[in-house]
Amino acid sequence: MRFTIVDTDGTISFIGPGHGLKMLAAGCSQGALTYRDLLCCLDGLDRHLASTVRGGLSLFDEHCLIGDPDTVKRWIAARESLADETFRVLDDTTRAASLQPSRLGLVIFNLGTRRIVQVQNSYGPLMRRDRGRIRKDNRPIRQYYRYELPSDWSIVP
């Protein structure tokens, strides 16, 4: 699933497993204000996923400089597509890629407006209150987490 996270500092986009949907919603329920906050919440639920996203962003940041569109163009040119990439949205090309669903869909988490937009969700319905399994070493364990989105959060559709 493609996850795009919008906060006051900008936008990031990455591919993750379907179970990441509930985990990111759980992070929102804990009051995450930035993508960094959301990844910190994700650390306790699926450290592998959080680490993978951070690694992808680090790689992107090594090659692309905010304010230097030529570095972004070179990074994009070195790839066949952005379909499986983790990146920051810095131009029209990365913005368009951040809005392209993967096999399981596309969900946008807008932390500033407190809105989760399920552009396309083939994984399963996202509920305001739910539970999921914590993952260790990239595998589910018998321990569960629970979340409930505050009333000022909206889920669209």
C-alpha positions as YAML, in Angstrom:
chain: A
units: angstrom
residues:
- id: 1
  name: MET
  ca: [0.00, 0.00, 0.00]
- id: 2
  name: ARG
  ca: [1.24, 3.51, -0.69]
- id: 3
  name: PHE
  ca: [1.13, 5.73, 2.36]
- id: 4
  name: THR
  ca: [1.52, 9.48, 1.96]
- id: 5
  name: ILE
  ca: [1.92, 11.55, 5.10]
- id: 6
  name: VAL
  ca: [1.38, 15.30, 5.06]
- id: 7
  name: ASP
  ca: [2.51, 17.46, 7.96]
- id: 8
  name: THR
  ca: [3.57, 21.07, 8.47]
- id: 9
  name: ASP
  ca: [7.14, 20.29, 7.37]
- id: 10
  name: GLY
  ca: [6.12, 18.73, 4.05]
- id: 11
  name: THR
  ca: [5.07, 15.39, 2.64]
- id: 12
  name: ILE
  ca: [6.65, 11.94, 2.55]
- id: 13
  name: SER
  ca: [5.46, 8.88, 0.67]
- id: 14
  name: PHE
  ca: [6.35, 5.22, 0.97]
- id: 15
  name: ILE
  ca: [5.19, 1.69, 0.23]
- id: 16
  name: GLY
  ca: [4.31, -0.52, 3.17]
- id: 17
  name: PRO
  ca: [2.36, -3.64, 4.03]
- id: 18
  name: GLY
  ca: [-1.39, -3.45, 4.53]
- id: 19
  name: HIS
  ca: [-1.10, -3.89, 8.28]
- id: 20
  name: GLY
  ca: [0.69, -0.54, 8.35]
- id: 21
  name: LEU
  ca: [-2.67, 1.16, 7.80]
- id: 22
  name: LYS
  ca: [-3.96, 0.39, 11.30]
- id: 23
  name: MET
  ca: [-0.55, 1.03, 12.81]
- id: 24
  name: LEU
  ca: [-0.38, 4.52, 11.31]
- id: 25
  name: ALA
  ca: [-3.95, 5.19, 12.49]
- id: 26
  name: ALA
  ca: [-2.82, 4.10, 15.96]
- id: 27
  name: GLY
  ca: [-0.01, 6.65, 15.75]
- id: 28
  name: CYS
  ca: [-2.53, 9.33, 14.81]
- id: 29
  name: SER
  ca: [-4.64, 8.35, 17.82]
- id: 30
  name: GLN
  ca: [-1.60, 8.95, 20.04]
- id: 31
  name: GLY
  ca: [-1.37, 12.57, 18.88]
- id: 32
  name: ALA
  ca: [1.34, 12.42, 16.22]
- id: 33
  name: LEU
  ca: [1.85, 15.91, 14.75]
- id: 34
  name: THR
  ca: [4.66, 15.12, 12.30]
- id: 35
  name: TYR
  ca: [5.76, 12.16, 10.23]
- id: 36
  name: ARG
  ca: [8.65, 11.79, 12.68]
- id: 37
  name: ASP
  ca: [6.16, 11.43, 15.55]
- id: 38
  name: LEU
  ca: [4.24, 8.87, 13.52]
- id: 39
  name: LEU
  ca: [7.41, 6.84, 12.88]
- id: 40
  name: CYS
  ca: [8.25, 6.94, 16.60]
- id: 41
  name: CYS
  ca: [4.81, 5.47, 17.35]
- id: 42
  name: LEU
  ca: [5.38, 2.90, 14.62]
- id: 43
  name: ASP
  ca: [8.66, 1.85, 16.29]
- id: 44
  name: GLY
  ca: [6.71, 0.22, 19.11]
- id: 45
  name: LEU
  ca: [4.37, -1.63, 16.76]
- id: 46
  name: ASP
  ca: [6.59, -2.65, 13.84]
- id: 47
  name: ARG
  ca: [10.19, -1.54, 14.20]
- id: 48
  name: HIS
  ca: [11.10, -3.12, 10.85]
- id: 49
  name: LEU
  ca: [8.58, -0.98, 8.96]
- id: 50
  name: ALA
  ca: [9.64, 2.20, 10.76]
- id: 51
  name: SER
  ca: [13.30, 1.43, 10.06]
- id: 52
  name: THR
  ca: [12.59, 0.72, 6.40]
- id: 53
  name: VAL
  ca: [10.84, 4.08, 5.97]
- id: 54
  name: ARG
  ca: [13.64, 5.95, 7.75]
- id: 55
  name: GLY
  ca: [16.22, 4.16, 5.60]
- id: 56
  name: GLY
  ca: [14.38, 5.06, 2.41]
- id: 57
  name: LEU
  ca: [14.16, 8.70, 3.45]
- id: 58
  name: SER
  ca: [17.86, 8.75, 4.35]
- id: 59
  name: LEU
  ca: [18.73, 7.36, 0.92]
- id: 60
  name: PHE
  ca: [16.51, 9.95, -0.75]
- id: 61
  name: ASP
  ca: [18.07, 12.74, 1.34]
- id: 62
  name: GLU
  ca: [21.59, 11.61, 0.33]
- id: 63
  name: HIS
  ca: [20.77, 12.22, -3.31]
- id: 64
  name: CYS
  ca: [18.17, 14.99, -3.28]
- id: 65
  name: LEU
  ca: [18.50, 18.46, -1.85]
- id: 66
  name: ILE
  ca: [15.46, 20.49, -0.89]
- id: 67
  name: GLY
  ca: [15.60, 23.62, -3.01]
- id: 68
  name: ASP
  ca: [17.70, 22.02, -5.76]
- id: 69
  name: PRO
  ca: [15.28, 20.52, -8.30]
- id: 70
  name: ASP
  ca: [18.11, 19.17, -10.47]
- id: 71
  name: THR
  ca: [19.11, 16.69, -7.74]
- id: 72
  name: VAL
  ca: [15.54, 15.39, -7.61]
- id: 73
  name: LYS
  ca: [15.41, 15.07, -11.41]
- id: 74
  name: ARG
  ca: [18.67, 13.08, -11.43]
- id: 75
  name: TRP
  ca: [17.40, 10.79, -8.65]
- id: 76
  name: ILE
  ca: [14.18, 10.14, -10.56]
- id: 77
  name: ALA
  ca: [16.05, 9.56, -13.83]
- id: 78
  name: ALA
  ca: [18.14, 6.83, -12.16]
- id: 79
  name: ARG
  ca: [15.00, 4.79, -11.46]
- id: 80
  name: GLU
  ca: [12.61, 2.92, -13.70]
- id: 81
  name: SER
  ca: [9.68, 4.27, -11.69]
- id: 82
  name: LEU
  ca: [8.84, 5.64, -8.27]
- id: 83
  name: ALA
  ca: [6.26, 2.92, -7.63]
- id: 84
  name: ASP
  ca: [8.31, 1.17, -4.92]
- id: 85
  name: GLU
  ca: [10.30, 4.13, -3.64]
- id: 86
  name: THR
  ca: [10.27, 6.10, -0.40]
- id: 87
  name: PHE
  ca: [10.64, 9.82, -1.01]
- id: 88
  name: ARG
  ca: [9.80, 13.37, -0.02]
- id: 89
  name: VAL
  ca: [7.36, 15.27, -2.18]
- id: 90
  name: LEU
  ca: [9.45, 18.11, -3.60]
- id: 91
  name: ASP
  ca: [8.14, 18.67, -7.12]
- id: 92
  name: ASP
  ca: [5.30, 17.83, -9.49]
- id: 93
  name: THR
  ca: [6.75, 14.42, -10.39]
- id: 94
  name: THR
  ca: [7.11, 13.27, -6.79]
- id: 95
  name: ARG
  ca: [3.68, 14.73, -5.97]
- id: 96
  name: ALA
  ca: [2.10, 12.72, -8.80]
- id: 97
  name: ALA
  ca: [3.92, 9.55, -7.65]
- id: 98
  name: SER
  ca: [2.74, 10.11, -4.05]
- id: 99
  name: LEU
  ca: [-0.84, 9.96, -5.33]
- id: 100
  name: GLN
  ca: [-0.48, 6.69, -7.26]
- id: 101
  name: PRO
  ca: [-1.95, 3.65, -5.53]
- id: 102
  name: SER
  ca: [0.06, 0.47, -5.22]
- id: 103
  name: ARG
  ca: [-1.50, -2.99, -5.41]
- id: 104
  name: LEU
  ca: [-3.32, -2.57, -2.08]
- id: 105
  name: GLY
  ca: [-4.16, 1.08, -2.58]
- id: 106
  name: LEU
  ca: [-3.29, 4.59, -1.42]
- id: 107
  name: VAL
  ca: [-4.04, 6.23, 1.90]
- id: 108
  name: ILE
  ca: [-3.13, 9.83, 2.73]
- id: 109
  name: PHE
  ca: [-2.61, 10.84, 6.36]
- id: 110
  name: ASN
  ca: [-2.95, 14.61, 6.69]
- id: 111
  name: LEU
  ca: [-1.73, 15.29, 10.20]
- id: 112
  name: GLY
  ca: [-2.43, 19.04, 10.07]
- id: 113
  name: THR
  ca: [-6.09, 18.68, 9.14]
- id: 114
  name: ARG
  ca: [-6.48, 15.45, 11.13]
- id: 115
  name: ARG
  ca: [-7.86, 13.58, 8.16]
- id: 116
  name: ILE
  ca: [-7.16, 10.13, 6.74]
- id: 117
  name: VAL
  ca: [-8.12, 9.87, 3.08]
- id: 118
  name: GLN
  ca: [-8.54, 6.35, 1.74]
- id: 119
  name: VAL
  ca: [-8.10, 7.16, -1.94]
- id: 120
  name: GLN
  ca: [-8.11, 3.44, -2.67]
- id: 121
  name: ASN
  ca: [-8.07, 0.72, -0.04]
- id: 122
  name: SER
  ca: [-8.10, -2.92, -1.13]
- id: 123
  name: TYR
  ca: [-6.65, -4.12, 2.18]
- id: 124
  name: GLY
  ca: [-9.66, -3.73, 4.45]
- id: 125
  name: PRO
  ca: [-11.77, -1.02, 6.03]
- id: 126
  name: LEU
  ca: [-10.05, 1.36, 8.41]
- id: 127
  name: MET
  ca: [-12.10, 1.81, 11.55]
- id: 128
  name: ARG
  ca: [-12.06, 4.62, 14.10]
- id: 129
  name: ARG
  ca: [-11.42, 2.06, 16.83]
- id: 130
  name: ASP
  ca: [-9.63, -1.22, 16.30]
- id: 131
  name: ARG
  ca: [-6.80, -3.47, 17.32]
- id: 132
  name: GLY
  ca: [-3.93, -5.16, 15.57]
- id: 133
  name: ARG
  ca: [-0.96, -7.36, 16.25]
- id: 134
  name: ILE
  ca: [2.40, -5.98, 17.22]
- id: 135
  name: ARG
  ca: [5.21, -7.24, 15.02]
- id: 136
  name: LYS
  ca: [8.72, -8.26, 16.10]
- id: 137
  name: ASP
  ca: [11.44, -9.20, 13.64]
- id: 138
  name: ASN
  ca: [8.95, -8.57, 10.84]
- id: 139
  name: ARG
  ca: [6.48, -11.18, 12.18]
- id: 140
  name: PRO
  ca: [3.24, -10.81, 14.12]
- id: 141
  name: ILE
  ca: [3.39, -11.84, 17.77]
- id: 142
  name: ARG
  ca: [0.62, -12.67, 20.23]
- id: 143
  name: GLN
  ca: [0.62, -9.17, 21.68]
- id: 144
  name: TYR
  ca: [-2.04, -6.71, 20.49]
- id: 145
  name: TYR
  ca: [-2.27, -2.95, 20.38]
- id: 146
  name: ARG
  ca: [-5.50, -0.99, 20.44]
- id: 147
  name: TYR
  ca: [-6.33, 2.46, 19.16]
- id: 148
  name: GLU
  ca: [-9.22, 4.87, 19.01]
- id: 149
  name: LEU
  ca: [-9.07, 7.97, 16.85]
- id: 150
  name: PRO
  ca: [-10.21, 11.12, 18.65]
- id: 151
  name: SER
  ca: [-13.47, 12.66, 17.45]
- id: 152
  name: ASP
  ca: [-11.67, 15.51, 15.65]
- id: 153
  name: TRP
  ca: [-10.12, 13.01, 13.21]
- id: 154
  name: SER
  ca: [-12.03, 12.17, 10.04]
- id: 155
  name: ILE
  ca: [-11.69, 9.12, 7.83]
- id: 156
  name: VAL
  ca: [-12.64, 9.68, 4.20]
- id: 157
  name: PRO
  ca: [-14.54, 7.83, 2.69]
...
